[in-house]
Amino acid sequence: MNNRALKLLFFCNGIFVLAGSLLGPLYAVYVEKLGKGILTISTSWAVFLFSTTIFMFIISRIGDGFRKDYLLMAGFLLRAAIWFSFIFISSIPELIFLQILLGLGEALGTPAFEAVFAEHLDKDKPIEEYADWQLIQNIIMALGVLVGGFIVNGYGFKYLFFFMSFLAVVSFFGVLFKPKRVSIE
């Protein structure tokens, strides 16, 4: 692949995907540690999905008025802040509030990534490039789930959330300080 914009997107979003996948199935264990059961796990995840849907609808109506790279960076940074905040919560209402904000981060970043990605596809190889991204993403997510398990097992959730936040900030700076010859606006 010779497309510099796609390479940058693959790299920055790949780091971000790694960050997000570190929590993966451990989310249920984390919520259990807050002292609540399966219904709370399901409810908090449903709140995230529902808030993502609402915020995605809003972004679908106003997002084209903003630079896509700014939306992408805002999504990275907001999710980094929320993952870091997971270190400090101690109650389900706090978790629910963070899940709502996490939905906003998802709604800011995901459509922006997808739009930039679509703009930079090679017109002769769109399926190949989408498939390449899916292959990379799946490998990264599998690795992330394993690494997340090792981190939580060896050090605990605080270190996991710190590392997730750090990686999301790295993704943010990767887009912010992109080479001038790479346009993803």
C-alpha positions as a Markdown table, in Angstrom:
| # | Residue | x | y | z |
|---|---|---|---|---|
| 1 | Met | 0.0 | 0.0 | 0.0 |
| 2 | Asn | 1.5 | 3.3 | -1.1 |
| 3 | Asn | -1.3 | 5.6 | 0.3 |
| 4 | Arg | 0.3 | 7.6 | 3.1 |
| 5 | Ala | -3.0 | 8.8 | 4.5 |
| 6 | Leu | -4.2 | 5.2 | 4.9 |
| 7 | Lys | -1.0 | 4.1 | 6.4 |
| 8 | Leu | -1.3 | 6.9 | 9.0 |
| 9 | Leu | -4.9 | 6.0 | 9.7 |
| 10 | Phe | -4.0 | 2.3 | 10.0 |
| 11 | Phe | -1.2 | 3.1 | 12.4 |
| 12 | Cys | -3.1 | 5.7 | 14.6 |
| 13 | Asn | -6.4 | 3.9 | 14.7 |
| 14 | Gly | -4.6 | 0.6 | 15.1 |
| 15 | Ile | -3.0 | 1.9 | 18.3 |
| 16 | Phe | -6.5 | 3.1 | 19.4 |
| 17 | Val | -8.1 | -0.3 | 18.6 |
| 18 | Leu | -5.4 | -2.0 | 20.7 |
| 19 | Ala | -6.3 | 0.4 | 23.6 |
| 20 | Gly | -10.0 | -0.4 | 23.3 |
| 21 | Ser | -9.6 | -4.1 | 23.0 |
| 22 | Leu | -7.5 | -4.3 | 26.2 |
| 23 | Leu | -10.7 | -4.1 | 28.2 |
| 24 | Gly | -12.6 | -6.4 | 25.9 |
| 25 | Pro | -14.4 | -9.2 | 27.9 |
| 26 | Leu | -12.8 | -8.0 | 31.1 |
| 27 | Tyr | -15.4 | -5.2 | 31.3 |
| 28 | Ala | -17.8 | -7.7 | 33.0 |
| 29 | Val | -15.1 | -8.5 | 35.6 |
| 30 | Tyr | -14.5 | -4.8 | 36.2 |
| 31 | Val | -18.2 | -4.1 | 36.8 |
| 32 | Glu | -18.5 | -7.1 | 39.1 |
| 33 | Lys | -15.6 | -5.6 | 41.1 |
| 34 | Leu | -17.9 | -2.6 | 41.7 |
| 35 | Gly | -20.1 | -5.0 | 43.5 |
| 36 | Lys | -23.0 | -5.4 | 41.1 |
| 37 | Gly | -24.3 | -8.3 | 39.1 |
| 38 | Ile | -25.0 | -9.3 | 35.6 |
| 39 | Leu | -28.0 | -7.0 | 35.2 |
| 40 | Thr | -25.7 | -4.0 | 35.9 |
| 41 | Ile | -23.2 | -5.2 | 33.4 |
| 42 | Ser | -25.9 | -5.5 | 30.7 |
| 43 | Thr | -27.5 | -2.2 | 31.6 |
| 44 | Ser | -24.3 | -0.2 | 31.6 |
| 45 | Trp | -23.3 | -1.7 | 28.2 |
| 46 | Ala | -26.8 | -1.0 | 26.8 |
| 47 | Val | -26.5 | 2.6 | 28.1 |
| 48 | Phe | -23.2 | 2.9 | 26.1 |
| 49 | Leu | -24.8 | 1.6 | 22.9 |
| 50 | Phe | -27.9 | 3.7 | 23.3 |
| 51 | Ser | -25.9 | 6.9 | 24.0 |
| 52 | Thr | -23.6 | 6.1 | 21.0 |
| 53 | Thr | -26.7 | 5.8 | 18.9 |
| 54 | Ile | -28.2 | 9.2 | 20.0 |
| 55 | Phe | -24.8 | 11.0 | 19.7 |
| 56 | Met | -24.2 | 9.3 | 16.4 |
| 57 | Phe | -27.5 | 10.7 | 15.1 |
| 58 | Ile | -26.5 | 14.2 | 16.2 |
| 59 | Ile | -23.1 | 13.9 | 14.7 |
| 60 | Ser | -24.6 | 12.6 | 11.4 |
| 61 | Arg | -26.5 | 15.9 | 11.2 |
| 62 | Ile | -23.8 | 18.3 | 12.2 |
| 63 | Gly | -20.5 | 16.5 | 11.7 |
| 64 | Asp | -19.9 | 17.5 | 8.1 |
| 65 | Gly | -19.5 | 21.1 | 9.4 |
| 66 | Phe | -16.3 | 20.1 | 11.2 |
| 67 | Arg | -12.9 | 18.9 | 10.0 |
| 68 | Lys | -12.8 | 15.2 | 10.1 |
| 69 | Asp | -9.4 | 15.0 | 11.7 |
| 70 | Tyr | -10.6 | 17.2 | 14.5 |
| 71 | Leu | -13.6 | 14.9 | 15.2 |
| 72 | Leu | -11.3 | 11.9 | 15.1 |
| 73 | Met | -8.9 | 13.5 | 17.5 |
| 74 | Ala | -11.7 | 14.6 | 19.8 |
| 75 | Gly | -13.0 | 11.0 | 19.8 |
| 76 | Phe | -9.5 | 9.7 | 20.8 |
| 77 | Leu | -9.0 | 12.3 | 23.5 |
| 78 | Leu | -12.5 | 12.0 | 25.0 |
| 79 | Arg | -12.3 | 8.2 | 25.3 |
| 80 | Ala | -8.8 | 8.5 | 26.8 |
| 81 | Ala | -10.1 | 10.8 | 29.5 |
| 82 | Ile | -13.1 | 8.5 | 30.2 |
| 83 | Trp | -10.9 | 5.4 | 30.4 |
| 84 | Phe | -8.6 | 7.2 | 32.8 |
| 85 | Ser | -11.7 | 8.2 | 34.8 |
| 86 | Phe | -12.6 | 4.5 | 35.2 |
| 87 | Ile | -9.7 | 4.4 | 37.7 |
| 88 | Phe | -11.5 | 6.6 | 40.1 |
| 89 | Ile | -15.1 | 5.5 | 40.0 |
| 90 | Ser | -16.7 | 3.6 | 42.8 |
| 91 | Ser | -20.4 | 3.4 | 42.0 |
| 92 | Ile | -22.8 | 2.3 | 39.3 |
| 93 | Pro | -24.2 | 5.8 | 38.7 |
| 94 | Glu | -20.6 | 7.0 | 38.0 |
| 95 | Leu | -20.1 | 4.1 | 35.6 |
| 96 | Ile | -23.4 | 4.9 | 33.8 |
| 97 | Phe | -22.4 | 8.5 | 33.4 |
| 98 | Leu | -19.0 | 7.5 | 32.0 |
| 99 | Gln | -20.7 | 5.1 | 29.6 |
| 100 | Ile | -22.8 | 7.9 | 28.3 |
| 101 | Leu | -19.7 | 10.1 | 27.7 |
| 102 | Leu | -18.0 | 7.1 | 26.1 |
| 103 | Gly | -20.9 | 6.9 | 23.7 |
| 104 | Leu | -20.2 | 10.6 | 22.7 |
| 105 | Gly | -16.5 | 9.7 | 22.2 |
| 106 | Glu | -17.5 | 6.8 | 20.0 |
| 107 | Ala | -19.9 | 9.0 | 18.0 |
| 108 | Leu | -17.2 | 11.6 | 17.4 |
| 109 | Gly | -14.4 | 9.3 | 16.4 |
| 110 | Thr | -15.9 | 6.4 | 14.5 |
| 111 | Pro | -17.7 | 8.2 | 11.7 |
| 112 | Ala | -14.7 | 10.5 | 11.3 |
| 113 | Phe | -12.3 | 7.6 | 10.9 |
| 114 | Glu | -14.7 | 5.9 | 8.5 |
| 115 | Ala | -15.1 | 9.0 | 6.4 |
| 116 | Val | -11.4 | 9.7 | 6.1 |
| 117 | Phe | -10.8 | 6.0 | 5.4 |
| 118 | Ala | -13.3 | 6.0 | 2.6 |
| 119 | Glu | -11.9 | 9.2 | 1.1 |
| 120 | His | -8.5 | 7.7 | 0.8 |
| 121 | Leu | -9.3 | 4.3 | -0.6 |
| 122 | Asp | -7.7 | 3.4 | -3.9 |
| 123 | Lys | -10.6 | 3.5 | -6.4 |
| 124 | Asp | -9.3 | 0.3 | -8.0 |
| 125 | Lys | -8.9 | -1.7 | -4.7 |
| 126 | Pro | -11.5 | -0.7 | -2.2 |
| 127 | Ile | -12.4 | -4.2 | -1.1 |
| 128 | Glu | -8.7 | -5.1 | -0.7 |
| 129 | Glu | -8.1 | -2.0 | 1.5 |
| 130 | Tyr | -11.2 | -2.5 | 3.6 |
| 131 | Ala | -10.2 | -6.2 | 4.0 |
| 132 | Asp | -6.6 | -5.2 | 4.9 |
| 133 | Trp | -7.9 | -2.9 | 7.6 |
| 134 | Gln | -10.3 | -5.6 | 9.0 |
| 135 | Leu | -7.4 | -8.1 | 9.0 |
| 136 | Ile | -5.2 | -5.7 | 10.9 |
| 137 | Gln | -8.0 | -4.7 | 13.3 |
| 138 | Asn | -8.8 | -8.3 | 14.1 |
| 139 | Ile | -5.2 | -9.2 | 14.8 |
| 140 | Ile | -4.8 | -6.1 | 17.0 |
| 141 | Met | -8.0 | -6.8 | 18.9 |
| 142 | Ala | -7.0 | -10.5 | 19.6 |
| 143 | Leu | -3.7 | -9.3 | 20.8 |
| 144 | Gly | -5.3 | -6.6 | 22.9 |
| 145 | Val | -7.6 | -9.0 | 24.7 |
| 146 | Leu | -4.7 | -11.2 | 25.6 |
| 147 | Val | -2.5 | -8.3 | 26.7 |
| 148 | Gly | -5.4 | -6.8 | 28.7 |
| 149 | Gly | -5.8 | -10.1 | 30.6 |
| 150 | Phe | -2.1 | -10.2 | 31.4 |
| 151 | Ile | -2.2 | -6.6 | 32.6 |
| 152 | Val | -5.2 | -7.1 | 34.8 |
| 153 | Asn | -4.0 | -10.4 | 36.2 |
| 154 | Gly | -0.5 | -9.0 | 37.0 |
| 155 | Tyr | -1.2 | -5.4 | 38.0 |
| 156 | Gly | -5.0 | -4.7 | 38.1 |
| 157 | Phe | -7.5 | -2.6 | 36.4 |
| 158 | Lys | -5.9 | 0.8 | 37.3 |
| 159 | Tyr | -2.9 | 0.0 | 35.3 |
| 160 | Leu | -5.1 | -1.3 | 32.4 |
| 161 | Phe | -7.1 | 1.9 | 32.3 |
| 162 | Phe | -3.9 | 4.0 | 32.5 |
| 163 | Phe | -2.4 | 2.1 | 29.6 |
| 164 | Met | -5.6 | 2.3 | 27.5 |
| 165 | Ser | -5.7 | 6.1 | 28.1 |
| 166 | Phe | -2.0 | 6.4 | 27.2 |
| 167 | Leu | -2.5 | 4.6 | 23.9 |
| 168 | Ala | -5.5 | 6.7 | 23.0 |
| 169 | Val | -3.4 | 9.9 | 23.6 |
| 170 | Val | -0.7 | 8.4 | 21.4 |
| 171 | Ser | -3.3 | 8.0 | 18.7 |
| 172 | Phe | -4.4 | 11.6 | 19.2 |
| 173 | Phe | -0.9 | 13.0 | 18.9 |
| 174 | Gly | -0.3 | 10.8 | 15.8 |
| 175 | Val | -3.1 | 12.5 | 14.0 |
| 176 | Leu | -2.3 | 16.0 | 15.5 |
| 177 | Phe | 1.4 | 15.8 | 14.4 |
| 178 | Lys | 0.9 | 14.0 | 11.2 |
| 179 | Pro | 3.4 | 14.7 | 8.4 |
| 180 | Lys | 2.5 | 17.8 | 6.4 |
| 181 | Arg | 2.5 | 15.7 | 3.2 |
| 182 | Val | -0.3 | 13.5 | 4.6 |
| 183 | Ser | -3.8 | 15.1 | 4.4 |
| 184 | Ile | -6.6 | 13.6 | 6.4 |
| 185 | Glu | -8.7 | 16.7 | 6.9 |
